């Protein structure tokens, strides 16, 4: 498959390409289903997943003869886990088609009316309710007693989680007299934002791990082997649908849900009755506006034909009913409220305003903070002086739209002025550092004469915030990556005077040996965790030069620039000598520095300024007495079988993350590329490898799997 086939418009595909795409999509969607339904650990956002399914449907519509037996359009969810016994659903648990725009909603209503052959004057009512982002559950009652609780599974067969479901307070153990003999109530298990935050705090303290979002927390909690664990988790349940019923307690969707409420189930109070597309969209807007204050995650609004007789006439198509659709919220965006604006001081002294938000899930991650970049950004002014957000400023109390893409820090992209509180005051810039009290200024760029957009603390070494942030940066994943020494530990050790500068990290074990108060006696620590920390520190005494350079926190020297400098100079001694010699901006050393591909005057000047500071030189000497940065020349001559080679990782890696794979390859002297070319030396392909694998085969590039990679580099 060519690299561009996955993005080629469906209308431009020929039959052979369409077949290849359907094969890829079937495999990829099945993998995503497995991760979502069985492992509670999705690796793509809802929007990315929906786009894959939509592309599959479009190709099948254009080439119906190519539809596969294992097509995602014929499948719901994923096979139940072997960990639990199986439950066959008396009535299949289907999923819903999606609408992504107002036009899609209008089309849905039009399809319903055409299928039912309704005249223009004949009314048809719809219900609209929030689409809860949780785990689907079916509860079966016989003779009004709860007998079985099952997850959706693949839609036909689910997992038996009855013992766990019985621990959820929102789920009645029995139904009142008058309820039918056989009842299957279906709904969503979820976790509120407040309960999720409290659970993660507890989990981190007890087990050192946290859940990514409330949906994963709810799913993981419900699917515990020990019901006592589930009982300790704050799960909730909304009822909104049903399966098998010996007698349906109503003639409309609304009436049946009201019966659920009368039987003791929690039902969503935002459910509304609508006369047509215009009212449905109005309810969608109303619910979307309340999303930030609901206290739980929703990812859209579900519309259903209200009349059950009409539902029966409409029936089903493939994996979903004709009488219902989910109107999804825009991808990677959410609406929430600014509760406060804090000022954070970074390692370079930059004062960054940060919005403290009412927690909301964006792109599968709970967001409670958003960067506001600088005071101009808060005021609605861009880097070029032109208005942003139509010139709307950001104030405490504002209702805002938050956007997140990939691993990018969330940011506020719009403000709803119609919902701004009357007492909301404009943000006031600080002229002093909130940490050390030193003067904070916006420097003037000597070349342009313009003020820097960022206000900086002038406290330098006397500012604890800068010292702490520099330490955090030094031990971060892409720098020295010291396991067990994270932000919280750095802050605690700094406060107690154990670590004040990077070199102190490597004397921590000696300090502990001679101290009366041992680390193992501190809260949250034990003998084993202290032993592991000291071992991790020792392991990082030998570190790749590029990681060491990045860890120094030199302004304008990011991860990529650090690699460029490390490869060019080879050793720390040569880099330091080159930067010191470059102080003569008319000399050869300066010319050599700015001639390096990727290094300009800004980086060159930052390097010169860093090494010109006597205290930086002293700190570097202290560090080099403890740490041995491996020269790039030594690394490439180390005998590593991948030294100097260009490696590409593709597919799903099962033994390491992408960051770990990249770090490992670079540790052995390899260069990691993001795409395959004729210059690529090796491709490491995991399950689901697609276009990059095909390209490697076209170019005759050697391809190995993950196990072979570990064996090749001697870590198998």
C-alpha positions as CSV (number, residue, x, y, z in Angstrom):
1,X,0.0,0.0,0.0
2,X,1.4,3.4,-0.9
3,X,1.9,5.9,2.0
4,X,-0.9,8.1,0.7
5,X,-3.5,5.4,0.2
6,X,-5.0,5.9,3.7
7,X,-5.7,9.5,3.0
8,X,-6.7,9.1,-0.6
9,X,-10.4,10.3,-1.2
10,X,-12.8,7.4,-1.5
11,X,-14.1,8.7,-4.8
12,X,-10.5,8.4,-6.2
13,X,-9.9,4.7,-5.1
14,X,-9.9,2.0,-7.7
15,X,-11.2,-1.5,-6.8
16,X,-7.8,-2.9,-5.9
17,X,-7.0,0.1,-3.7
18,X,-10.5,-0.1,-2.1
19,X,-9.9,-3.8,-1.2
20,X,-6.6,-3.0,0.4
21,X,-8.1,-0.1,2.4
22,X,-11.0,-2.3,3.6
23,X,-8.4,-4.9,4.7
24,X,-6.4,-2.3,6.6
25,X,-9.5,-0.7,8.2
26,X,-10.9,-4.1,9.3
27,X,-7.7,-4.9,11.1
28,X,-7.1,-1.4,12.6
29,X,-10.7,-1.0,13.8
30,X,-10.7,-4.5,15.4
31,X,-7.5,-3.6,17.3
32,X,-9.1,-0.3,18.5
33,X,-12.2,-2.2,19.6
34,X,-10.1,-4.7,21.5
35,X,-8.2,-2.0,23.4
36,X,-11.4,0.0,24.2
37,X,-13.8,-2.8,25.2
38,X,-11.4,-5.4,26.6
39,X,-8.5,-3.5,28.0
40,X,-10.2,-0.2,28.8
41,X,-7.2,1.5,27.3
42,X,-8.0,3.2,24.0
43,X,-5.1,4.6,22.0
44,X,-7.0,6.9,19.7
45,X,-9.6,9.6,20.3
46,X,-13.3,9.1,19.6
47,X,-13.0,11.4,16.6
48,X,-10.1,9.4,15.0
49,X,-12.1,6.1,15.6
50,X,-15.3,7.6,14.1
51,X,-13.3,8.7,11.1
52,X,-12.0,5.2,10.5
53,X,-15.5,3.7,10.7
54,X,-16.9,6.4,8.4
55,X,-14.3,5.8,5.8
56,X,-15.0,2.0,5.9
57,X,-18.7,2.7,5.4
58,X,-18.1,5.1,2.5
59,X,-15.8,2.5,0.7
60,X,-18.4,-0.2,1.2
61,X,-21.1,2.0,-0.2
62,X,-19.1,2.7,-3.3
63,X,-17.8,-0.9,-3.7
64,X,-20.5,-3.1,-2.1
65,X,-19.1,-6.2,-3.7
66,X,-15.9,-5.8,-1.8
67,X,-17.5,-5.8,1.7
68,X,-15.6,-8.2,3.9
69,X,-17.1,-10.9,6.2
70,X,-15.1,-9.4,9.0
71,X,-16.2,-5.8,8.2
72,X,-16.5,-3.4,11.1
73,X,-19.9,-2.4,9.8
74,X,-21.2,-5.9,10.8
75,X,-19.6,-5.8,14.2
76,X,-20.4,-4.2,17.6
77,X,-17.8,-3.8,20.3
78,X,-15.3,-6.6,20.8
79,X,-15.4,-10.2,22.0
80,X,-15.8,-10.5,25.7
81,X,-12.6,-11.1,27.8
82,X,-11.8,-14.7,28.8
83,X,-11.4,-13.4,32.4
84,X,-15.2,-13.4,32.9
85,X,-17.8,-16.0,32.2
86,X,-20.0,-15.2,29.1
87,X,-23.6,-13.9,29.0
88,X,-25.6,-14.2,25.8
89,X,-27.8,-11.2,25.4
90,X,-31.5,-12.1,24.8
91,X,-31.7,-9.0,22.7
92,X,-28.4,-7.8,21.0
93,X,-26.8,-4.6,22.4
94,X,-26.3,-2.6,19.3
95,X,-24.4,0.6,18.8
96,X,-25.6,3.9,17.2
97,X,-24.8,5.6,13.9
98,X,-23.2,9.0,14.4
99,X,-24.1,12.6,13.3
100,X,-21.4,15.2,13.3
101,X,-23.3,18.3,12.1
102,X,-26.7,19.9,12.1
103,X,-27.1,18.8,8.5
104,X,-26.6,15.2,9.6
105,X,-29.4,15.6,12.1
106,X,-31.7,16.9,9.4
107,X,-30.8,14.0,7.2
108,X,-31.6,11.6,10.0
109,X,-35.1,13.0,10.5
110,X,-35.6,13.0,6.7
111,X,-34.7,9.3,6.5
112,X,-37.1,8.4,9.3
113,X,-39.9,10.3,7.6
114,X,-39.2,8.8,4.2
115,X,-39.0,5.3,5.6
116,X,-42.3,5.7,7.4
117,X,-43.8,7.4,4.3
118,X,-45.1,10.3,6.5
119,X,-46.7,13.3,4.8
120,X,-45.5,16.8,5.6
121,X,-48.3,17.4,8.1
122,X,-47.8,14.1,10.0
123,X,-45.8,14.7,13.3
124,X,-43.1,12.5,14.6
125,X,-41.6,13.1,18.1
126,X,-38.0,12.4,19.1
127,X,-36.3,12.2,22.5
128,X,-32.9,13.9,23.1
129,X,-30.6,13.0,26.0
130,X,-26.9,13.3,26.9
131,X,-24.7,10.6,25.6
132,X,-22.9,9.4,28.7
133,X,-19.2,8.5,28.2
134,X,-19.0,5.3,30.3
135,X,-19.4,1.6,30.0
136,X,-22.6,0.0,28.7
137,X,-24.3,-2.5,31.1
138,X,-27.3,-4.7,30.8
139,X,-29.2,-5.7,34.0
140,X,-31.5,-8.7,33.9
141,X,-34.3,-9.0,36.5
142,X,-36.4,-12.2,36.9
143,X,-39.4,-12.1,39.2
144,X,-38.2,-8.6,40.1
145,X,-34.8,-9.8,41.4
146,X,-31.4,-8.9,39.8
147,X,-30.0,-12.1,38.4
148,X,-27.4,-11.0,35.8
149,X,-25.4,-8.0,34.9
150,X,-23.4,-8.1,31.6
151,X,-21.2,-5.7,29.6
152,X,-21.9,-5.1,26.0
153,X,-19.0,-7.3,24.8
154,X,-19.5,-7.9,21.0
155,X,-23.1,-7.0,21.2
156,X,-24.3,-10.6,21.2
157,X,-22.2,-11.9,24.1
158,X,-21.0,-9.9,27.1
159,X,-19.0,-10.4,30.3
160,X,-20.8,-11.5,33.5
161,X,-20.1,-8.8,36.1
162,X,-23.1,-9.4,38.3
163,X,-21.2,-9.5,41.6
164,X,-19.5,-6.2,40.8
165,X,-22.8,-4.5,39.6
166,X,-24.5,-5.4,42.9
167,X,-22.0,-3.1,44.7
168,X,-23.2,0.0,42.7
169,X,-25.7,2.1,44.8
170,X,-27.6,3.3,41.7
171,X,-28.5,-0.2,40.7
172,X,-31.6,-1.6,42.5
173,X,-31.2,-5.2,43.7
174,X,-34.9,-5.7,43.3
175,X,-37.8,-4.0,41.5
176,X,-41.1,-2.9,43.1
177,X,-44.4,-4.9,42.9
178,X,-46.0,-4.4,39.5
179,X,-42.8,-4.5,37.5
180,X,-42.9,-7.1,34.8
181,X,-41.5,-10.6,35.5
182,X,-38.7,-10.3,33.0
183,X,-36.9,-6.9,32.7
184,X,-33.6,-6.0,31.1
185,X,-32.6,-2.5,31.9
186,X,-29.7,-1.0,30.0
187,X,-27.6,2.0,30.7
188,X,-24.2,3.4,31.4
189,X,-21.8,2.9,34.3
190,X,-19.8,6.1,34.8
191,X,-17.8,8.1,37.4
192,X,-18.2,11.7,38.3
193,X,-15.4,14.2,37.9
194,X,-15.1,14.7,41.7
195,X,-15.1,11.0,42.4
196,X,-12.5,10.4,39.7
197,X,-10.2,13.1,41.1
198,X,-10.5,11.6,44.6
199,X,-9.9,8.0,43.3
200,X,-6.8,9.1,41.4
201,X,-5.4,10.8,44.4
202,X,-5.9,7.7,46.4
203,X,-4.6,5.4,43.7
204,X,-1.4,7.5,43.3
205,X,-0.7,7.4,47.0
206,X,-1.4,3.7,47.4
207,X,-0.3,2.2,44.1
208,X,1.7,4.9,42.3
209,X,-0.6,4.8,39.2
210,X,-3.6,6.7,38.0
211,X,-6.4,6.4,35.4
212,X,-6.3,8.6,32.3
213,X,-10.0,9.6,32.4
214,X,-13.3,8.8,34.2
215,X,-14.4,6.4,31.4
216,X,-11.3,4.2,31.8
217,X,-11.7,4.4,35.6
218,X,-15.3,3.3,35.5
219,X,-14.6,0.4,33.0
220,X,-11.6,-0.8,35.0
221,X,-13.5,-0.6,38.3
222,X,-16.5,-2.6,36.9
223,X,-14.3,-5.3,35.4
224,X,-12.4,-6.2,38.6
225,X,-12.0,-9.8,39.6
226,X,-12.6,-8.9,43.2
227,X,-16.0,-7.3,43.8
228,X,-14.6,-5.7,47.0
229,X,-12.4,-3.6,44.8
230,X,-15.4,-2.5,42.7
231,X,-17.3,-1.7,45.9
232,X,-14.5,0.7,46.9
233,X,-14.9,2.6,43.7
234,X,-17.5,5.4,43.4
235,X,-19.4,4.1,40.4
236,X,-22.8,5.5,39.2
237,X,-25.4,4.3,36.7
238,X,-27.9,6.0,34.3
239,X,-30.7,3.9,32.9
240,X,-31.9,4.8,29.4
241,X,-32.8,1.6,27.3
242,X,-33.9,-1.9,27.6
243,X,-33.5,-5.4,26.2
244,X,-35.9,-8.3,26.8
245,X,-39.2,-7.4,28.5
246,X,-42.1,-9.7,29.3
247,X,-44.2,-6.5,29.2
248,X,-43.1,-3.1,28.1
249,X,-44.3,-0.4,30.7
250,X,-45.2,2.2,28.1
251,X,-45.9,3.0,24.5
252,X,-43.1,5.6,24.1
253,X,-39.4,5.9,24.8
254,X,-40.1,8.7,27.3
255,X,-42.8,6.7,29.2
256,X,-40.5,3.6,29.6
257,X,-37.6,5.7,30.9
258,X,-40.1,7.4,33.4
259,X,-41.1,3.9,34.5
260,X,-37.4,3.1,35.1
261,X,-37.2,6.2,37.4
262,X,-40.3,5.0,39.3
263,X,-38.7,1.6,39.8
264,X,-35.7,3.3,41.5
265,X,-33.2,3.8,38.7
266,X,-31.3,7.0,38.1
267,X,-32.4,8.5,34.8
268,X,-30.9,11.6,33.2
269,X,-32.9,14.8,34.1
270,X,-31.8,16.5,30.8
271,X,-33.9,14.1,28.6
272,X,-36.3,16.2,26.4
273,X,-39.1,15.6,23.9
274,X,-38.6,17.3,20.5
275,X,-41.0,17.8,17.6
276,X,-38.3,17.8,14.9
277,X,-34.8,18.6,13.8
278,X,-34.9,22.2,14.8
279,X,-35.9,21.4,18.4
280,X,-33.4,18.5,18.5
281,X,-30.5,20.8,17.6
282,X,-31.7,23.4,20.1
283,X,-31.6,20.8,22.9
284,X,-28.1,19.7,21.6
285,X,-26.9,23.3,22.0
286,X,-28.5,23.5,25.5
287,X,-26.9,20.3,26.7
288,X,-23.5,21.3,25.2
289,X,-23.7,24.6,27.0
290,X,-24.2,22.8,30.3
291,X,-21.4,20.2,29.6
292,X,-18.9,22.0,31.9
293,X,-21.2,22.0,34.9
294,X,-22.7,18.5,34.7
295,X,-19.9,16.9,36.8
296,X,-19.6,13.9,34.6
297,X,-18.5,13.2,31.0
298,X,-20.7,13.3,28.0
299,X,-19.6,13.2,24.4
300,X,-22.8,14.1,22.5
301,X,-26.6,13.9,22.4
302,X,-28.6,10.8,21.5
303,X,-31.9,11.2,19.5
304,X,-34.5,8.4,19.4
305,X,-37.9,8.2,17.8
306,X,-40.2,8.4,20.8
307,X,-43.1,6.2,19.6
308,X,-42.2,2.5,20.2
309,X,-44.6,1.4,17.4
310,X,-42.7,3.5,14.9
311,X,-39.4,2.2,16.3
312,X,-40.6,-1.4,15.6
313,X,-41.6,-0.3,12.0
314,X,-38.2,1.3,11.4
315,X,-36.3,-1.7,12.7
316,X,-32.5,-2.1,12.3
317,X,-29.8,-1.9,9.7
318,X,-26.6,-3.8,10.2
319,X,-25.2,-2.9,13.6
320,X,-27.5,0.0,14.6
321,X,-31.2,0.9,14.8
322,X,-32.8,3.1,12.1
323,X,-34.7,5.0,14.8
324,X,-31.7,6.4,16.8
325,X,-28.5,8.4,16.2
326,X,-25.8,10.0,18.3
327,X,-25.0,13.6,17.6
328,X,-21.3,13.9,18.7
329,X,-19.7,17.0,20.0
330,X,-16.8,18.5,18.0
331,X,-13.6,16.5,18.3
332,X,-10.9,17.6,20.8
333,X,-12.9,20.6,22.1
334,X,-15.1,21.1,25.1
335,X,-16.8,24.0,26.9
336,X,-16.0,24.7,30.5
337,X,-15.6,27.6,33.0
338,X,-12.5,29.5,34.1
339,X,-12.4,29.3,37.9
340,X,-9.2,31.2,38.5
341,X,-6.0,32.4,36.7
342,X,-2.7,31.4,38.4
343,X,0.8,32.5,37.5
344,X,3.4,29.8,37.2
345,X,7.1,30.5,37.1
346,X,9.2,28.4,34.7
347,X,12.8,27.4,34.8
348,X,13.8,30.4,32.7
349,X,11.9,32.8,34.9
350,X,8.9,33.1,32.5
351,X,5.7,34.1,34.3
352,X,3.0,32.1,32.5
353,X,-0.7,32.7,33.3
354,X,-2.6,29.4,33.6
355,X,-6.4,29.0,33.6
356,X,-7.7,26.8,36.4
357,X,-10.8,25.2,34.8
358,X,-13.8,23.3,35.9
359,X,-12.6,19.8,35.0
360,X,-13.8,18.6,31.6
361,X,-12.7,15.7,29.3
362,X,-11.1,16.7,26.0
363,X,-9.8,14.2,23.6
364,X,-10.0,11.4,26.2
365,X,-8.1,13.3,28.9
366,X,-9.5,15.2,31.9
367,X,-8.4,18.8,31.6
368,X,-8.4,21.1,34.6
369,X,-5.7,23.6,33.4
370,X,-5.1,25.4,30.2
371,X,-2.1,27.5,29.3
372,X,-2.7,31.2,28.6
373,X,0.8,31.7,27.2
374,X,1.3,35.3,28.3
375,X,-0.6,38.5,29.3
376,X,-1.1,39.6,25.7
377,X,-2.8,36.2,24.9
378,X,-5.1,36.7,27.9
379,X,-6.0,40.2,26.6
380,X,-6.8,38.8,23.1
381,X,-3.7,40.0,21.4
382,X,-1.6,37.8,19.2
383,X,2.2,37.6,18.7
384,X,2.0,40.0,15.8
385,X,-0.1,42.5,17.7
386,X,-3.3,41.5,15.8
387,X,-6.4,40.4,17.6
388,X,-7.0,36.8,18.5
389,X,-10.4,35.3,19.5
390,X,-11.9,38.4,17.8
391,X,-10.1,40.5,20.5
392,X,-12.0,38.8,23.3
393,X,-10.0,38.8,26.6
394,X,-10.2,35.9,29.2
395,X,-11.6,36.6,32.7
396,X,-12.3,34.5,35.8
397,X,-15.8,33.2,35.5
398,X,-15.9,33.1,31.7
399,X,-17.4,30.2,29.8
400,X,-14.7,29.1,27.3
401,X,-14.0,26.6,24.6
402,X,-10.9,24.5,25.4
403,X,-9.0,22.7,22.6
404,X,-6.5,19.9,22.9
405,X,-4.7,18.1,20.1
406,X,-2.4,15.1,20.7
407,X,0.0,15.8,23.5
408,X,-0.3,19.6,23.2
409,X,-1.1,21.5,26.4
410,X,-4.8,22.5,26.3
411,X,-5.5,26.1,25.3
412,X,-8.6,28.3,25.3
413,X,-9.7,29.1,21.8
414,X,-12.9,31.1,22.4
415,X,-14.9,33.0,25.0
416,X,-18.7,33.1,25.2
417,X,-19.3,36.7,26.1
418,X,-23.0,36.2,26.3
419,X,-22.4,34.1,29.5
420,X,-19.8,36.4,31.1
421,X,-20.6,37.3,34.7
422,X,-21.4,40.9,35.3
423,X,-18.6,41.2,38.0
424,X,-15.9,39.6,35.8
425,X,-12.8,41.8,36.0
426,X,-10.0,42.0,33.4
427,X,-6.8,40.1,34.2
428,X,-4.2,42.3,35.8
429,X,-0.5,41.7,35.0
430,X,1.9,41.1,37.9
431,X,5.1,43.2,38.1
432,X,6.6,41.0,40.8
433,X,7.4,37.3,40.9
434,X,4.7,35.4,42.9
435,X,7.3,33.1,44.3
436,X,10.3,35.2,45.3
437,X,8.9,38.7,45.1
438,X,11.6,39.9,42.6
439,X,10.8,42.4,40.0
440,X,9.2,40.8,36.9
441,X,9.8,42.6,33.5
442,X,9.1,42.3,29.8
443,X,12.5,42.7,28.3
444,X,13.0,44.8,25.1
445,X,14.4,43.0,22.1
446,X,17.5,45.0,21.1
447,X,17.2,44.0,17.5
448,X,13.5,44.8,17.0
449,X,12.9,47.3,19.7
450,X,9.7,45.5,20.7
451,X,8.8,44.2,24.2
452,X,9.1,40.5,24.7
453,X,5.7,38.8,25.0
454,X,6.8,37.0,28.1
455,X,7.3,38.6,31.5
456,X,10.2,37.2,33.4
457,X,11.3,37.1,37.0
458,X,14.7,38.8,37.6
459,X,15.4,36.7,40.7
460,X,17.6,34.2,38.9
461,X,19.3,31.9,41.4
462,X,17.5,33.4,44.4
463,X,14.1,32.3,42.9
464,X,13.1,28.9,44.3
465,X,10.5,28.4,41.5
466,X,13.2,28.6,38.8
467,X,15.5,26.3,40.7
468,X,12.7,23.7,41.2
469,X,11.6,23.8,37.6
470,X,15.2,23.4,36.4
471,X,15.5,20.4,38.6
472,X,12.3,18.9,37.2
473,X,13.5,19.5,33.7
474,X,16.9,17.9,34.5
475,X,15.2,14.6,35.5
476,X,12.4,14.7,32.9
477,X,11.8,11.9,30.5
478,X,13.7,13.4,27.6
479,X,16.6,14.6,29.7
480,X,18.2,12.3,32.3
481,X,14.9,10.3,32.8
482,X,15.5,9.2,36.4
483,X,12.8,6.8,37.4
484,X,11.1,7.4,40.7
485,X,12.3,11.1,40.8
486,X,9.3,13.0,39.6
487,X,7.8,16.5,40.2
488,X,6.5,15.7,43.7
489,X,9.7,14.2,44.9
490,X,11.8,17.1,43.5
491,X,9.5,19.6,45.3
492,X,9.7,17.7,48.6
493,X,13.5,17.2,48.4
494,X,14.1,20.8,47.5
495,X,11.9,22.1,50.4
496,X,13.8,19.8,52.8
497,X,17.2,21.0,51.4
498,X,18.2,17.6,50.1
499,X,18.4,18.6,46.5
500,X,19.1,22.3,45.6
501,X,21.1,21.8,42.4
502,X,21.4,18.9,39.8
503,X,24.6,17.6,41.2
504,X,22.9,17.1,44.6
505,X,20.9,14.3,43.0
506,X,24.0,12.2,42.7
507,X,25.0,12.7,46.3
508,X,21.5,11.8,47.7
509,X,22.6,8.3,48.6
510,X,25.6,9.5,50.5
511,X,23.5,12.2,52.3
512,X,21.0,9.5,53.3
513,X,23.8,7.2,54.6
514,X,25.1,9.9,57.0
515,X,21.7,11.4,57.9
516,X,19.8,10.6,61.1
517,X,16.5,10.9,59.2
518,X,16.5,8.2,56.5
519,X,14.5,8.5,53.3
520,X,12.9,5.1,54.0
521,X,11.2,6.6,57.0
522,X,9.6,9.4,55.1
523,X,5.8,9.2,54.3
524,X,5.3,7.4,51.0
525,X,8.7,5.8,51.0
526,X,10.0,2.4,52.1
527,X,13.3,0.6,52.0
528,X,12.6,-1.0,48.6
529,X,11.5,2.3,46.9
530,X,14.5,4.1,48.3
531,X,16.8,1.3,47.0
532,X,15.1,1.5,43.6
533,X,15.6,5.3,43.5
534,X,19.3,5.1,44.3
535,X,19.8,2.4,41.7
536,X,18.0,4.6,39.1
537,X,20.2,7.5,39.9
538,X,23.4,5.4,39.7
539,X,22.2,4.1,36.3
540,X,22.1,7.7,35.0
541,X,25.7,8.6,35.9
542,X,26.4,7.4,32.3
543,X,24.1,9.3,30.0
544,X,23.9,10.2,26.3
545,X,25.4,13.6,25.6
546,X,22.3,15.0,23.9
547,X,20.2,14.1,27.0
548,X,22.7,15.8,29.2
549,X,22.8,18.9,27.1
550,X,19.0,19.1,27.0
551,X,18.8,18.6,30.8
552,X,21.0,21.6,31.4
553,X,18.0,23.8,30.5
554,X,19.8,26.2,28.3
555,X,17.3,28.7,26.8
556,X,16.2,27.9,23.3
557,X,18.0,24.5,23.4
558,X,15.3,21.9,23.1
559,X,15.5,18.2,22.6
560,X,16.2,18.4,18.8
561,X,18.7,21.2,19.1
562,X,20.5,19.3,21.9
563,X,20.9,16.3,19.5
564,X,22.2,18.5,16.8
565,X,24.8,20.0,19.1
566,X,25.8,16.7,20.5
567,X,26.3,15.1,17.1
568,X,28.3,18.1,15.9
569,X,30.7,18.6,18.8
570,X,30.8,15.0,19.9
571,X,31.8,15.6,23.6
572,X,30.8,18.0,26.4
573,X,34.3,19.3,26.5
574,X,34.3,20.3,22.8
575,X,30.8,21.8,23.1
576,X,31.8,23.9,26.0
577,X,35.1,25.0,24.4
578,X,33.2,25.9,21.2
579,X,30.6,28.0,23.0
580,X,33.3,29.8,25.0
581,X,35.4,30.5,21.9
582,X,32.3,31.8,20.1
583,X,32.1,34.8,22.4
584,X,34.2,36.4,19.7
585,X,31.4,36.8,17.2
586,X,33.9,37.6,14.4
587,X,35.9,34.5,15.0
588,X,35.8,31.0,13.4
589,X,34.2,29.4,16.4
590,X,31.1,31.6,16.1
591,X,30.9,31.0,12.4
592,X,31.2,27.3,12.9
593,X,28.4,27.4,15.5
594,X,25.8,29.3,13.4
595,X,26.7,27.2,10.3
596,X,25.4,24.1,12.0
597,X,22.2,23.0,10.3
598,X,19.4,23.9,12.7
599,X,21.4,26.3,14.8
600,X,20.8,30.0,14.2
601,X,21.9,33.2,16.0
602,X,19.3,32.9,18.7
603,X,20.5,29.5,19.8
604,X,24.1,30.5,19.4
605,X,23.7,33.6,21.6
606,X,21.8,31.6,24.2
607,X,24.7,29.1,24.4
608,X,27.3,31.9,24.6
609,X,25.3,33.6,27.4
610,X,25.0,30.3,29.3
611,X,28.6,29.5,29.3
612,X,29.6,33.1,30.0
613,X,27.9,33.0,33.4
614,X,30.4,31.9,36.1
615,X,27.8,30.2,38.2
616,X,26.7,28.1,35.3
617,X,30.3,27.0,34.7
618,X,30.6,26.1,38.4
619,X,27.4,24.1,38.4
620,X,28.5,22.3,35.2
621,X,31.8,21.4,36.9
622,X,30.0,20.0,39.9
623,X,27.8,17.9,37.6
624,X,30.6,16.6,35.5
625,X,32.3,15.4,38.7
626,X,29.2,13.1,39.1
627,X,28.0,12.3,35.6
628,X,29.8,11.0,32.5
629,X,28.1,12.2,29.3
630,X,28.8,9.6,26.6
631,X,30.4,11.2,23.6
632,X,28.6,10.7,20.3
633,X,31.8,9.5,18.7
634,X,32.3,6.9,21.5
635,X,28.7,5.8,21.1
636,X,28.9,5.2,17.4
637,X,32.2,3.3,17.8
638,X,30.8,1.2,20.7
639,X,30.2,-1.8,18.5
640,X,26.4,-1.5,18.6
641,X,24.9,-3.3,15.6
642,X,22.6,-0.3,15.0
643,X,25.1,2.5,15.6
644,X,24.8,5.1,12.9
645,X,21.8,3.4,11.3
646,X,18.5,5.0,10.5
647,X,15.6,3.1,12.2
648,X,11.8,3.4,11.8
649,X,9.3,2.0,14.3
650,X,5.8,1.2,13.0
651,X,2.7,-0.6,14.2
652,X,1.7,-1.3,17.8
653,X,4.7,-1.8,20.1
654,X,3.9,-4.2,22.9
655,X,7.1,-4.3,25.0
656,X,7.8,-0.5,25.0
657,X,6.3,2.8,24.3
658,X,7.3,4.9,21.3
659,X,9.3,7.2,23.5
660,X,11.1,4.2,25.0
661,X,11.8,2.8,21.6
662,X,13.2,6.1,20.4
663,X,15.3,6.5,23.5
664,X,16.7,2.9,23.2
665,X,17.6,3.3,19.6
666,X,19.4,6.6,20.2
667,X,21.2,5.1,23.2
668,X,22.7,2.5,20.8
669,X,23.7,5.2,18.4
670,X,20.9,4.9,15.9
671,X,19.0,7.7,14.3
672,X,15.2,7.4,14.5
673,X,13.1,8.5,11.6
674,X,9.3,9.0,11.3
675,X,9.0,7.8,7.7
676,X,10.6,5.1,5.5
677,X,12.9,6.2,2.6
678,X,15.6,4.6,0.6
679,X,18.1,5.8,3.2
680,X,16.3,3.8,6.0
681,X,18.4,0.9,7.3
682,X,15.9,-0.9,9.4
683,X,12.2,-1.1,10.1
684,X,10.9,-2.5,13.4
685,X,7.3,-3.5,12.7
686,X,4.7,-4.4,15.3
687,X,1.0,-5.6,14.9
688,X,-1.0,-3.3,12.7
689,X,2.0,-2.0,10.6
690,X,0.6,-0.5,7.4
691,X,1.9,1.9,4.9
692,X,5.4,2.1,6.4
693,X,5.8,-1.7,6.2
694,X,4.7,-1.7,2.6
695,X,7.1,1.0,1.7
696,X,9.9,-0.9,3.4
697,X,9.2,-3.9,1.3
698,X,9.1,-1.7,-1.8
699,X,12.6,-0.3,-1.0
700,X,14.0,-3.6,0.1
701,X,14.6,-2.3,3.6
702,X,15.3,-4.9,6.3
703,X,12.2,-5.5,8.5
704,X,12.2,-7.2,11.9
705,X,9.7,-7.5,14.7
706,X,9.9,-6.2,18.3
707,X,11.4,-9.3,19.8
708,X,14.1,-9.4,17.1
709,X,14.9,-5.8,17.9
710,X,15.5,-6.5,21.5
711,X,17.7,-9.5,20.5
712,X,19.6,-7.4,18.0
713,X,20.5,-4.7,20.5
714,X,21.4,-7.3,23.2
715,X,18.4,-6.6,25.5
716,X,16.3,-9.6,24.6
